[in-house]
Amino acid sequence: MTARNELRLLPWSGPEGKPCYLSTDDRDGYMSRLADNIEAVQLDAAAELLEQASETLGAQDAPGDVLRLAMELTEALRDVLRVATSRGHLLTANEPPGT
């Protein structure tokens, strides 16, 4: 849940790649649940890509596949970084003062 006056960084970008934010104190609201679901999908995709990268880079038998995989990993890392940043902001906002 976001603290009052605390914006939640959403797991997608707006026009021109600019960040999108949500202002709400309703964790069960439609947009909050949508963001939670998209974050879960992004984290799952990153885990799958990491496993695939380990296998592909270990074999190194298909240079075209390696480039495609590197591009997908870059996108997944960008998404996961956005999720981690958002979660970090949420954790910091919910900590009692002085911690």
Steps between C-alpha positions, in 0.01 A plus 500: 500500500629844422522755778303819469653720233722207390472403136542141385729452204306280260657207314447654158614811323295781353553682173864545406606252771415734785410342837136464605385545858187412697368703789270290719471360849290204378723193462201303374400752236494402134819686404693372803402141424580548131845634590557209743406248230721661236792511746455129569499423126813712449683327787402155367617595150831621639551172688425296186733714290776468756472122487497506120800736496701268722430209267558696177815675614636169629454340157598803285409317181260751347625863479164630366320341792744659742431847361122447518533371853716796601232739369224318691711495815553874471123554481437263793769665710343841431161369616643333810695812589175699479327246727789502748509879505125514557515240777792678663303823504201318649712340773667829586165681511351239733789491749444671834698822540853454631564152352 
